[in-house]
Amino acid sequence: MIESYLIPQANVLIEEEIKHSRFISLLFHCPNQQQMKLALTDIKLQYPGASHYCYAFVAGSPENTIDMGASDDGEPSGSAGKPMLACLQGANIGELGAIVVRYFGGTKLGVGGLVRAYTSGIKQGLPQVQTQIKHIRYPTSLVCHYAQLTDVEYLVNQHDGVVIDKVFTDRVEIHFELAKSYHQDFNQALATLTQVPVTSKVYSLTNGELMPECHSIVNMVAVQPKQNP
C-alpha cells in the first residue's frame, strides 16, 4: 500500500485563446469533492458569464480510482471532463483538481478539437505545479501522566502527527494520527523522556473497520514527570 504521495502546493493558472474561444485552466489542491464545489463557486465569481465550467478531480492518492469525478458541463459527452481526468490521472499527483472555463468565441471545434482545447491548458500547467509530499497517517494511541501531556503533544507535532482526541481519567489517553515512516523516530524521541514502559497501538482499515495491527504494537517508554535538580 502507498504510504506517501505528492500533492499540489500552489495553484497554477493557464489562459489561452483557441479559435476565438477563451480558455482559462486552473489546477489546484483538491482533497475532496466538497473542495471542488467550493472551487467551482469561487471561479464562477471570478469568471462570470462563461459558456462552460468543466472540471475533473482526483481527491485521493494518484492510484485512487474511487474518489474522483469529472463534468462536461454542457459540452458534448466525453469531450471535456473525461479527457481532463485522464490528464490528471497520468500526472502522478494526488488530491489534484482542474477547472477549465470556456468563453465561446463563435467557432465550433468539434469533439476532437474540444478534447485538445480542454486538455491543452492542463498539459501546459502540470509541469508547473509545485508539489509537497503527503504522508498517510494512521490512528495511534498511548497513555501518559498529566505532567507528560505537553511533552507528548510536542513530539506528536514534531513528527507531523495530528492529535484527534484526549481522554482524561487518572491518566491521559491520547489518540492521534501518525505516518508509519515516523513511528520509529517518534518512539526513539519518546524513549529519551521516560523510563516507564507503555504500549502504543497502530491501527489500519480492514474491511472498512479499524483493526489493530498486532505486528505494529510497539513497546515504548512513557515520559516521566521531570524532577527538580
N, C-alpha and C positions, 0 to 999 in steps of 0.2 A: 504494500500500500504506500502511496506517495505521502511523504512526511512534510514536504515544503514545496512551494511553487512561487513563481513571480506574479506580482500584481502591479497595476499601474500606480505610479506615484503622483502624476500630474496629468492634466487634460492636454489633448492635442486637437487643434482646430485647423482644418484644411478647407479653403474656399476656391472654387474654380467655376469657369463657365464652359459648358459643353453644348454646342449647337444652340446658342442663345438662351439655354436654361441655366439658372444659377444653382449650384450645388454646394451646400455647406455640410461638411462631415466633422462630427465631434466624436472623439474617443475619450473614455473616462472610466474611473473606477466604479464598478457595479457589483457589489457583494450580494445583492438580492433583487427580486422583482420590484419591490417597493422603491428601491433606489432608481430603477428605470422609470417608474411612473413619475417620481419627483423630477428627474432629469428632463423628461418629456414636457412636463408642465413648465419648467423653467425655460426650456429652449423655445417653446411656443410663445412665451412672453418676449424673449429676445428677438425672435424672428416671426412676427405675426403675419397672418395672411398668406402663408406659403401654400402651395398646391398639395404637398405631401410631406409627412414627417415619418419616414421609415426608420425602423430600428432593428437591432439584434443584440443579444447579450449572452454571455456565459458566466453565470453567477458563482460557480464553484471553481474547482481546480481545472486546469486545461483538459484533463481527462474526463471531466464530468460530462455525462450525456443526459442528465435529468433536469438540472436547474439551468435551463437555457430557453430562449424564445426568440421570435422574430415576427415582424409585421411588414406587409407591403403597403399598408395604409392607402389603399385605393389604386395602386399601380397594378398592372396585370400580374396574376398569380405567379409566384416564383421568380419575378423579375428584379426584386429588390431585397426583401428581408432574408430569404434563404441564401442568396449569394453573399450577402453581408455576413451572415452567420458562419458560412464556410470560411471566409477570410479570418474571422476571429478564432475559429477552431484550429486553424493552421498556424496561429501566432505563438503558441506555447506560452500564453499568458493567461492567468486565471482572473476571475472577477472583473471581466472586461466588457464594457458596453459601447455601442456605437449608434449614433443617430445621424441620419442624413436628411437634410432639409432640401426640398426642391421648389424653386420658383419657376414655373413653366414659362418657357420663352416663345412658345408658338410652333415649335418644330417637334413632331413626334419622332421618337428614337427607335421604336420597335423593341421587341423583347430583348434581343441580343444587345442592342445599344443601351437599353436601360440597365442590364446586368453590368456592362462595362462602366457605365456612368456611376452607378451606386456603389461600386467597389473601388473605383479609381481613387477617391479621397482616402478611403480606408487603407488601401495598399501603400499610398504615399505616407500616411500618418503612422502606421505601425512601426517602422524603423525609428521614428522619432519619440516613441513612448518611453519615458523614463520609468524604470521599474524598481521595486524593492522585494525582498524575499519575505514571504509569509510562512511561518511555521504552524502546522496544525497542532492545536493544543488539545490535551486530554484531561478529563476530570481527575483530580488528585485530592487527597485529604491527609491531614495529620492532626495530632492532638498536642497541645503545649500548655504551659502555665501562663497565667495572665501577664506576668512580668516578661515573658518571652515574646509576646504578640508583636510588639513593634519591630523586633529584630527579624522575626519570621516574615512579616509582611514586606519588610525592606528587601529580604532575599528573594521573595517571590517576584517583586517588581524588578529587581536587578537581573533576573533571569527571564524577562519578558513574559512573566506569568500574569494572570488576572484572578484576583480574589472574587469568588462568586458568593460565598456565604460564610458566616461565622456563628457557631452555636455556643452559647455561654452557659456552662454549668459550674462544677467545681474547677474545671479547666476550660480551655477554649478549643473547640474542634473547628478547624479551618478547612473549607472546601475551596479549591482553586483549580485553575487550568494551567497546564504547563506542557510545552513541547517535549517530546521524548528525547530529543537531542540535547536538552538542557538538564535532564534529570540527574545525570552523573555529577555534573558540576554543582548543581543545586545541593545534592546530598553531601558533597565534599565541603561546600561552604557552610552548610548547616552543622556538619560534624566539628568544625573548628570552634563552634559556640557552645558545645554541650558535652556531657558525659553520660547522660541517662538514655538508654535505648528506647525508641518508639518505632512505630510502623507507619509507613506511608503507602497507600494503595493507589495504583493507577488503574483507571477503568477505560474500556473501549466499548464501542457499539457492536453488539452481536444480535442479529435478527431484530434490530430495532430497539433493543433494550441494553441499558448499561450493565455490563458484566465485569467483575474484577478479573484482571489478568494475573493469575497466580504467579506466573514467572516474572512479573514486574513488581511484585511486592518487595520493597527494599527495606532492610533493617538500617535505620538511621539512628542518629543520636540527637536527642532533643536539647534545646537551648536551656542551660541552667541560668537562673537569676544571677546577675552579676553581684559579686560581693565587694564591699568596700575594702580597700587595702589596709 
